[in-house]
Amino acid sequence: MSGEPQLRSVRPDETGEPLVFISHRHADRRIADRLRKFIREKTGNSVEVHQSSSADAQAPRIGHNLKGDLLSALGKSDLLVLIYTGNDRGWDYCMWECGVATHPYSPETRVVVLQCGSERPRVFEDQLTVDSRDPEMVRRFVDSILTGTDFFPRRTEAVTRFQPDGESVRDAARELYAALGEVVGPDDSGTLEAWQAMPFLQLGLTGDQVRQITEQEDERQAGLVTETVLLEANVVASEGNAAALFGKLSLPLDQPFGQIFSRPLPDGQRPAWLRELAGQVTRAALWSYPSFKWSLMSSASENDSGYYSPVLTRVERTPNRSMKFDVHFYRFTAPAGSDSISLPLPESVQPADG
């Protein structure tokens, strides 16, 4: 985010009820729902909760600027709880919310990571982490919320009259532990081994770059613009042997897509596979399903005689209209001396009742 966040400084005498901001991905809404209901019920509604995915909590208002509403809520928050479910993609907006909450220009906000899986976010390793599958950690978290006199930075009294670590607090902790267990799932802390079976790139376009595509009069003209804009797309992530596919030992991130090619493209010339990928990205930028023509490219690696076709498999769009595109490169092989690759049609299948 450019410039300093425009956060309203909140004085202690303006705070009223403490505000808890739940930062979560939409896919983790059920976990956020359980946490919000628990906080509201156990504090007798003396703690407000901001949850963007719930109509029963404070949330961005229809017809208002989303980022402005979030900045306002984050500026008033005493506690931000990050619901973290795994080290995969899709955490950009949550990380933005955490960054705003911990910004030096923001009033003090305590950050707690509610870990709902075997992994914890690397960027918040020094923050308080509550493992939702550890009953003792959940108990300490509940005790802090309900009886802590300094847990909310702008409050010096507990929000309830429960006795610290009393039986009522322990009962409440067991209740939250059980509620989270219903939506978090079993312990998966065993070592997970995984690898990409095909080269993978994630490319990112800014909101301005996306608008250059979507503001064209027709899809053909939009596709021509995409061919140029795509070369400027940011390489957000890469896995598998994507680096070798482009003749590199590794692919540093945050560089333009056009700079990872083994040889610069001649001015005005675009290989067929790049035009095909641009067509898929164009359709996705217009929020339509892409079509595929299976245009092939050869690997820049001398040890790889296969051919690859780029396939757009996933699309993300943020509120500011920037977009990310997951691209997998499907591998094909051809017999020696062949000038084409054929795909046989499937054999006829008998009807289920035959």
N, C-alpha and C positions, 0 to 999 in steps of 0.2 A: 504494500500500500504506500503510495507516494505521500510525502509530507507527514506532518504530525497528526495523529487521530484527533478529531474534534470532540473530545470527551468533556462533559460537564463535571467540574469539580464538586463533589458532594460533601457538605460539611456534616459533622456528626449529628447536629440538631435537626437535619433535614431527612435523616435516613428513615425514621419510623420503623416499620417492620423490616427485618433483614431480608435480603433478596438473594436467592440461590439461582444461578444460571446453569442450566443443564446443557452442555455441549455434546451433541451426538449426531451420528449419521442417521438419515431417515430409516435405513435398514434396521437400526437399533432402537426404534421407537418404543417397542414393547418394554425394553429395559428401562428407558426413560420414564415411561408411564408408571411402572412399579415404584421407582424411586420418588417421583413427584407425589404420588398418592401417599406414600409412607411419610414423607416430610410434612405434608399438609395435615395429615390425620394426627400424627404423634405430637406435633407442636400445637395442636388446637388451632390451626390456621394462623398462627402468629408469625410464620415465616412464609414470604411470598416466593413463588417459583416461576422462573421464565423457562418455558419449553416451547420451542418454535413449532413442534409437530402436534401440539395439543390445543384443542379449542377450550379446554378447561383450565388453562394456565395462561399467564402472561405470554404473549407471542406477538410477532410483527403484525401490524394491522393492515387489512385489505385497503388498497388505495394509497398507502403510505410508502415512502421510500424504505426498502428493506434494510439497506446498510445503515441508514440513519436510525431506524428503530433499534437495530442491534447495537449500534454504538451507544445509544442512550441507555439501553438495558445493561450493557457491560459496564458503563460508567457508574451505574448505581449498585452493581452487584457486590455483595460482601464475600460470596463464595461461588467459585466456578467448579462444577464437577464434570470432568471429561470422561465420558463413557467410552472406554477403549476396548475393542473386541478383537484386534489382530493387526499385524504388520503388513496389511495389503494396501491397495490403492483406495482413494476416495476420501482422504482425511484433510484435504486442502482447506475447506471452510472451517472445520473444527480447529485446525492449527491457526487459522487467521483469528478466530474468536479468542483462543488462548493467548495469542500474541498481543491482541488489543488489551485483554484483561491484565496482562503483566507488563504493559508498556510503562516506562517511567512517568509519562504524562497522565496516566490513569490513576484515579484514587486506588488505595490499596485493596487488592482482591486476593483472597486465599485460593489457591488452586489445588484440587484433589483429583487424582486419577483413579477412577473406578475401573480396575483391571478385570475384564470379563473374558479372559482367555489366558493362554500360557505366556503371551508376550506382553511387554510393557513398552510404551513409546520412548524411544531413545532420547528425544529432545527434552523429556521431563523426568529423567532418571533421578534428579535431585529434589523432586516434589514428593509430597506425601502420596503414597500409592496404597490403595485398599484392594486387596485381592478378594473378589466377590465370592470365591469358593473357599475362603479361609474364615471359619466362624469367629475366631479370635480377633482378626483384623476388622471384620464387620462389627463386632461388639465395640471395639475401641472407637470406630467411626461413629456409631450411633451414640455412644456415650458423649463424644465431643460435641455432636450436634445438639443433643438434648440438655446436657448439663454443663457444657464448657462455658466459662465466663470470659474467655478471650479467643474463642474459636472464630467468631465473626469479628473482623478487624475493627469495626466501628461500634462495637457494643461491649459493655463491661459487665452485663448481667446475663445469666442463662435464660434461654427462651422458654423453659418449662420449670416446674417445681420438682421434677424428679430428683431423687438422691443420686449423686455420682456413683456409677457402677452398682446401683441398687437393683433389686429384683425386677422392678418395672422396666428398667433400662435393658436388662438381660432378656426379658421376655420380648421387648420390642426388637432387639437385635436378632433374636431367633426368628421372629416374624419376617424381618427384612431378608435374612439369609435364605429362608425358605422361598420367599417371593422371587428373589433373584435367581435361585436355583431352577425355578420353573421356566425361566426364559433364557438363561445363560447357557444351560446345557452341561453335560458331564465334563469332568476334568480331562483335558487333552494335553497335559504337560509333557507327555512323552516326546522324544526327539522326532521331529518331522523332517523327512527328506523329500525334496521335490526338485524338479528341474524342468525347464521348458523344452518340449519336444520339437519345437520349431523356432526359428528366429522371430524375435518380437521387438517391436518399437512402440513407444507411446509418443505421439507428436502433439504439441500444443499450439493453438492459435489464440491470439489475444482477441478481445471483443472487437477492436478496430479491424483486425484482419478478417474476422468472420463477417463483419458488416460489408467489407469490400466485395465479398462473395454474394451475400444475400441481397444486396441492393441492385444487382444487375437486372436488366429487363427480362432476360430469359435464361434458361438453364445452360444453353450452349455458351453464351457469353460468360456466365458464372463459372463454367468449367475452365474457360481460357484464363480467367483471373486466378482460379485456384491453382492452375499449373505453375504460376509465378509465385503466389503466396505460399504454396506448400514448400517451396525450396527455402523459405524464410521461417518455416515452422520450427519451434523449439523442440529438440530431442529431450523429452522429459524422463524417459526410462528406456532401458534396453535389457534384454535377457537372451538366453540361448546363445547361439553362435551368430548373433546379428553383426557383431564386429567383424568376424571373418567374412561374412557375406559381402561386406563392403570393403574388404581388403585392409582391415585395421586389426591391431592387437587388442584394442579396447576403444570404447566410445565414450569420451567425456560427455557428461550431461550439460544441458543448457547451452548447446551450440546449434546453429541453424542446420536443418536437415540437409540442405544442399552442400554443406561443407564436409559431410562424411563420405561422399562418393570417392572411389579410388582415383577417378580422373574427373577434372572439371567438365561440365557439359558445355558443348559449343553454343555460342549465342543463338537463341531462338530455336534450338533443337531440344526436343524432349523424347526420350525413349518411350516405346509403346507402353511398357509397364508403369511408367510414371504418369502417363496420360490416363491410364486405367485407374490408378490409385486416386488421381485428382478427380476423376468422375465419381468415385465412391465417396470421397470427402465432400464434394459438392452436394450430392444428394443428402448426406448426413447433416451438413450445415443448414440445408433447407428443411431439416427435420423430417426426412423421408428415408425409407429403406433403400440402401444402395443395390445396384445390380452388378453382376460380375461377368467379365469376359475372359478371365484367365490368361491375361497377357503375361508372358514369361520373361524372366531375366536370368542371366547366368551369374554364378557366384564369382566374386573377384579372387577367391582362394584357389590356388593351383591344385590343392588337394581335394577339391569338391567339383565333381563333374555333373552335379544335378542342376536342375532348373527350378526357379522359384516364382511364385505368383503372389502378389500382395493382396491380402484380404482384410478388409475393415471389419473387426469383430465386436467392437464396443465403443460407445460414444458417451462422453460426459459434457454437460453444459452447466455452467455456474450462473448465479443471478446476474453477474455483470456481462453475460453472454460470451465469455471466453469458452473455448471448447478443447477437449482432449480426445484423441483418436487412438485406439488400440489397433495396431496393425500386425498381423501374423503373416509370415511368408511361407506358404505351403510348398513343399518340395515335390518335384516330379522327376522321373528318370526316363530315358529313351534308349532303345537298342542302339548299339554301335552302328553308325552310318545312316541312321534314320534322320529325316528332316522334319519329323512331326511326332506328336504324342497323341495317342488315341485313348479315349475312355469308352469302354464297352457299355452298352445299355444293359440294365438289369434284366435277368431272366424273368420270364413271365411267372407270376405266382398264382397258385390256385386260390380261389376264394375261400374264406374261412369256413364256409358251410359246405365246401366241396370235398 
